[in-house]
Amino acid sequence: MIKPKKEKFSIIGKPMPKIEGFEKANGSALYTDDLMLPNMLIGKILRSPHPHAIIKKIDTSKAEALAGVKAVMVGAELPELYGVLPASQDETALAIDKVRYIGDSVAAVAAIDEATAEKACNLIEVEYEILKPCLTIEDGFREDLPKIHAFTKTANVMKEVHQEFGDVEVGFKEAEFVMENEYFFEGNTHVPLEPHCALAQWGADGRMTIWSSTQTPHYLHVALSNVLKIPRSHIRVIKPHIGAGYGGKSEPFALEFCSALLSKKTGRPVKILYTREEVFYAHRGRQPMKMILKTGHRKDGSITAIHMQTFLDGGSFGSYGLVTTYYSGVFLTLPYKVPRYKFDAYRIYTNKPAGGPKRGHGAVQPRFAMECQMDKVAEKLGVDPIELRLRNTVEPNTMTINSFRITSCGIKECLERTRDKSNWNFKFKEFKSPNGKIMRKGIGVAASTYISGAGKSIIWNEMPHSGVQIKIDRGGGVAVFCGASDIGQGSDSMLAYVAAEVLGVEVSDVHICQTDTHLTPVDLGSYSSRVTFMAGNACIQAAERIKEMVFEMASQKLGVPTSDLDCGKRLVFSKSDPNKFMNFVEAANMAESKYGTIGAIGSYKPPKIGGSYKGAGAGPSPSYTFSTHIAEITLDIETGVVTVDKIWSAHDCGRALNPVIVEGQIEGSVYMGVGEALFEEHIFYKNGAHRNPSILEYKIPTILDTPEIESIIVESIDPEGPFGAKEAGEGPLHAAIPAIANAIYNAIGVRMDSTPFTPDKILKAMEEKELSSGGSEKSTKKNRDIGAKKLVKELSVSN
Amino acid sequence: MKALIGLDVNDDRYDIAVEGNRTLLEALRYDCKLTGSKQGCDMGDCGACTVMIDGVPVTSCITLAMECVGKKILTVEGIAKTARPHPLQVAWNNHGASQCGYCTPGFMIVGKWLLDHNPKPTEDEIKQALSGNICRCTGYTKIISAMKEASEIMQKSKSLE
């Protein structure tokens, strides 16, 4: 473990612009579709109109005969299976024997332009034999439906997980009361503004370069080599700027294999850019999840046992699904003390686009269930929901029942600071008391936890998870080479801050070489919130090694021991004698004279952590982050429309290396959570067709739908994080959704146990509540009519 | 059959050959090689392709290139008149208002349009003006701060003139 030797920082912790800020603001930042090569062709993919069908025959002759078409490919040309997880290889570049969802990739074309490629796709004749589709979690257990993948043992059940720590039955017996509820989390998707794009150039020498909008260039590198059957050393993956991903670009996609093979076939560069509709088919987003949560409690609210059952609607392929299945349960042993825990999970294959990792991967849905449950427990006990949480939170430097090692932990501070900032103590009681107003205020709280990187690599091996090389040029410029993928979260800037801080140079002296598998050492990719923690530590190590050489020279020149040296503002200086200093570049030049070219390497590998039970590899992280959200809402009881007025979000990020970027991650996470809570849903007709594959129909929050967000940074200074930092990119999403659900309860006394909290669901729940409490059907119907009229009026005004 | 047209973009003339169904966005990106304007949805929903035509923000992905002959087009590349960044770009950089940055070119155009017409907008006016542009990364908070700062910078530089 390399510890930074500094206590006072000149860069770390200060608000700083991102290194590519101007480039992005003036339109010069290059994204994959901005790259155009001479002689380039455009590729298009033909997609399936059926959710489940056998491909009997594909005739590409008419397409091939069309003027301007340079190559056509079908699935049989790339038969090798792939999948981002080694244990879940169930995809091919294009469908071979059968199609598995409406939108599945069937054939691909390269032509002189997009219009010709599209025309050619329409000329490809495919003969299908239609099979019955499996479209729901319930369908997945039916033995009478055809299997989507031949290898599943039970119907279309892709994966089962069963874990038990301690005897939960004992725990439920010990409990004063046991609560069991069913929850449902609707599927939703990332919608990165940049559609997926890949540009491949197969050289005459048989070596291939691909530029791709990928969050995981390393795993793409591996998969391309396996599928295309060429050595990995002959493939170069370059990641230009990416128009974000949020998990939606974390694995190989059809367009990367197809652009590569089409380039090989034509000897010309081939670019494929997905349409927005195709992005909805590529998906890999939040998986619909049914959850049955049983918790046992003592009178003081402490937990005696939890039993969680989850059912995941996984879509047509594995993707990261094995991990998602584990993640749907393993994190419920946090952030509250849980002495006994049982977890059963099932992931189902369905004939829909494959689900995968969306920001907060697999843990967002069970967190919703758990935090709603905690609110119900507080209600039952008559305890303030924040007080209940404070009583039960895990402590720093402890171990959970499923062997997760907790080091730094700022959950208490998160709860207290959001409580105080939001004036919770007053509002919670005030809003709860019923009043006759139409616009009802409500306030709700939720807490959550997430990992700072997975403790295990996807491809298990002994190699580091992140590597950094640093080179110093003769003018004092610092070049940092790292395979970490900046997808907008600011990881390139993070590397620059860290290198500049350690070496005492300015951020502008640091040049970051963006991910390029020919040039940059492997970093596993931008997933599981791992980059700051792992690449940050690797960068500190490399920079410290450079500093050692530079300090050795400065020590000789200045005549002081290295222990007396420090650096900053491009100087190396004596801490005890301010008259003794020299330029960083001069010391670096001296080091170059002595050692030859100045370069150093650094790497990071997580410590050996986690238990030894089956599935123990899922969940351990070198560090965990903690969040608390408080949501204040206004609910119109006539229309059922919820307006989120404000969210206070406290996040324990260890140390904010740059508070502006951390705030940005918190705000973006909250925003995405609000969308998931209020209206986002990735849904399908009964025939398997996507209901809303466009940005217009799949509603995402605009600036007018987004609440005021107050981000509160909590710094627990992690003992192993770079300068004490942990993640901030995913953790602050989870709690937004249950906080809003709990605020709805606070406002009108109805529970929202399924997402999203749409007006029709809210009105229906209000009706049911009124009926069960003796209200008449007439009066609820009257309310609904008023609401409908009001909405029509509002709509006609805004039009 | 392609037709030769001339487009006036950022005060430069581009003579290009386009089909009748070529969108302005395609013409800008692929024919004029001005790739700053981005394609996000191709349906006018996201605002990443927004450019100014004769002083009015328009989604270029649903505008035909041929319709723009004889009009003045401004793209993100033309926001700063010199090598010095425009106040909006300075403010965006200061506030970290770009994360992935894919939506930023559209925000620059609408932001400029707003500040040109309303130099001191209120927060509500900022939100109304930017409501046609989607940012999926930032939660808009930093964008609102950046708009306010850009307005202040522009006020200051005006008072210096």
Interface residues (C-beta under 8 A of the other chain):
Chain A: P17 K18 E20 G21 F22 E23 K24 A25 N26 G27 S28 A29 L30 Y31 D33 D34 M36 A115 H190 V191 P192 L193 E194 P195 H241 I242 G243 A244 Y246 L273 T275 R276 I487 G488 Q489 G490 V660 I661 E663 G664 E667 G668 S669 V670 Y671 M672 S694 I695 L696 I700 T702 I703 L704 T706 E708 I709 S711
Chain B: E19 R29 Y30 K33 L34 T35 G36 S37 K38 Q39 G40 C41 D42 M43 D45 C46 A48 T75 V76 E77 I79 A80 P85 L88 Q89 W92 N93 N94 H95 G96 S98 Q99 C100 G101 Y102 C103 T104 P105 M108 K127 Q128 L130 S131 G132 N133 I134 C135 R136 C137 T138 G139 Y140 T141 K142 I143 I144
